[in-house]
């Protein structure tokens, strides 16, 4: 029996011993393992080049996995294509080029529901409740939006399929500190609405503040794993990855 009272007995998503890379024979990931429970928000932090985004892309079928496995609710989904994973309940928000700039907000959200177009009105209402701006400005072209507003569109589009798991790659990248805070608040709200989240973040301190558990990657391997609060206060994690100003009192 699982003794971890924070999560369910059977994890929702499990990645085990993942070895993967973009070029055959050149691995970015060298045995990464990750577990996500129902209702959890899990953060992935680490230095540049550690393999954080590669891990996320491997989970979503965008990077070939050389060895290891990914399971969703016990089902082996290793290497399945992205559109198949969307249908199984996994949403993904990339860091860059994550909206269709020539399309309106509404049309972007329609693209997120291409597998179930008849459910658009119901899902638009749910997403609009989470992101009122999207509902209020649904006819505005996404290309005219600010960086923070585009991030809302990208997250909203991924939520249109009502995913069980949402993979977020650097959601605060390139945003002002105020907009970064807003994105983290939105992520927590999405999580509280019942969506389990795996978030890759360069803003390590803020990520660990809101996540239930965190993984520190270094050179394609798990370096540290613990609750977000414990990692924030771990002397080694502070010294190596967060800096002396990151200590929480």
N, C-alpha and C positions, 0 to 999 in steps of 0.2 A: 504493500500500500504506500502511496506517495505521502511523505511526511510534510511536504511543503503546503501549508495551509493557505498560501496566497493564490494557488492555482488549482485547476481540476486534477483528478487522478490521471486522466489521459490528456497530454498536451494537445493543443490545437495544431501547432506547426512545429516540426522538428527537423532541423538540418544537422546531419551527423557526419563528421570527418570529411568535410567538403574540400576537395582539391580541384582547383579550376584556374583558368587563365584565358587570355585572348589569343595567344599564339601557341600552337602545339609544342609541348615540351618546355614551355616557359610558364610556370605556375605563379599566380598572384596569391591564391589561397593555398595554404599548406596544412589542411586538416582542421578547418573551422567547425565549431559546433554551436548551435543556437537552439533554444527552446522557447516557444511562446505559448502561454496558457490563455484560455478564454478570458476576455476582459482585461488582459494585461497591456501595458505600454512598455515596450522594451527599447532601450537606447543602445546604439552602437557608436562608440567613440574610438579615437586613436589618432596617431600622427598621419600626415599626408603620405599616401602610398601604402598604407597598412592593409588595404584590401576591403575597406568598408563598403564602398559602392559596388565593388565586384561581388561581394557576398550578396547584396540585395539583388543585383541583376541575375545572379545564379539562382536565387530563390524563385525569380520570375521567369526563368527560362531564356534569358537574354545572353547568358554566357554559358558555354558548354562546360559541363561538370565531368572532370576526368575520372574521379572516384568519389565515393561517399553517396549519401542519399538525402532526399527531401521528402517528408511525409506530411500530408494534411489530413487530420482526423484519422490517422492510421493508414491512409492510402498512399502508396508510393507515387509521387508526382515528379520524380527526378527526370529532368530533361524535357518535360512536356512544354509545348509551345505556349507563348504568352496568352493568345486568345482562348486557349483551352483552360488556362489557369484562371482567367477572368470569369469564365463560366462556372468554375468550381468555387468561386468566392474569394479570389485574391485580387486586390487592386494595387496599382503601382503608380507613383507620382515621381517622374524623373526630375533631376535638378535643373536641367536646361531644356529649352525648346519644348516646354510642357503645355503650351496652348496652341490653338490654330488661330493666328492673329487676324486673318481675314474673315473669320466667322464671328458671329455675335456670341455673347455669353450663352444664350439659349441654344444656339447651334452647337457650341462646344459641348454643352451638357447632353445634347442629343447624341453626339458621337460616343459619349460614355455609355450609352444605353442601346447600342446598335444590336445587341443580342436579344433585347426585350423591348422593342420600341413602343408596344402598347402600354407599358407601365410608366411612360414618361410623366404624365400628369401627377401621379401619386408620388413618384420619386422626386420630381421637381419640387413639390411642396415640402418634402422632408429635407432636401438639401437647402432649399430656400429658408427654412427655419433655422438651419445651422449657419447659413451665410446670407443674411437679409440683403446684402448689397447685390448678390447675384439675381435675386428675384426682382429687386427694384430697378435694376438696369439691364434687364434680360436682352434688350434689343441693341445694346451697345457693342461695338466691335471689340474683340479681346485685344487687338493690337493697340488700342488707344488707352488701355489700362496701365496703372502703375505696376511696379514689380510685385508689391504686396497683393494687389487686386488680382493679378495674373495667377499668383500662387493659390488664391481662393478658388479661382476658376478650375485650376488643375486638380486641386483636392476635391472640389465639388464634382467634377467629371468622374473621378475615380470612385466616388461614393454613389453614383447613380445606379450602379449594379447591386447596391446593398451588400458590399463585401463583408465577409467575416474577418478578413485580414487586410490591413492597409500597409503597404510598404512605402515609406517616405524617404527620399534621398535628398538630404540637405535642404529641408523646407525653409530655413531662414537665410540661405546663402544670398548675399548681395543686397540684403535689406538693411534699412536703418535700425538702430537699437530699439526704437519704439515699435516699428513694424515687426521686428523679430519677436518681441514680447507678445504681440497680437497673434502671431502665427502659433507660438507655443500654447497660448490660451485656447486657440481654436483646436489644436491637436488634442489637448486634454478634454475639451468638450466633445469632440468626436469619439474619443475613447470612452467617455462617460455615457455616451449614447449607445454603447454596446459593441463598438468596433475595436478589435484587437489590433495594435499598431507595433510595427518594427520601424524605428526611426534612426537613420544615419545622420549624425550631426557633427559639424566642426565646432559649434558653440557647446563645448563639452559640459561646462558647468551648468548652463541652463537646461540642457538635455537631462542631466542626472537629477536635477531638481524636480522634474516632473515625471520621470519614468519610474516604474515599479522596480525593474531590474535593469542592470546595464552590463554590457560586454565591452571590454577594452581589447581592441585588436592591435597587434604589432607584428609586422613582417608576415602577414597572412595567417597568423595564429592567434588563438585566445591567450591573452596575457593575464587578464583579471576578469572575474565574473562575480557579481554580488548585487545587493539592492542598490538603488540609486543613491540613497542616503549614506550607505556604508562606503561606497566608492568615493563619494564627495569628501569623506573624512579619512580615507586611507592615506597614510603618510607617503607611501610609495607611489600611489596613483597621483597624488598632488605634486610630488616632486618631478615625476617623469612626464605627466600628461596634462596637468591642470595649472601648475604654477602655484607659487606660495600665496597668491591672493585668493585662491579658490576655496580655502578652508571655510567650512560652515561652522558657526558657533551656536 
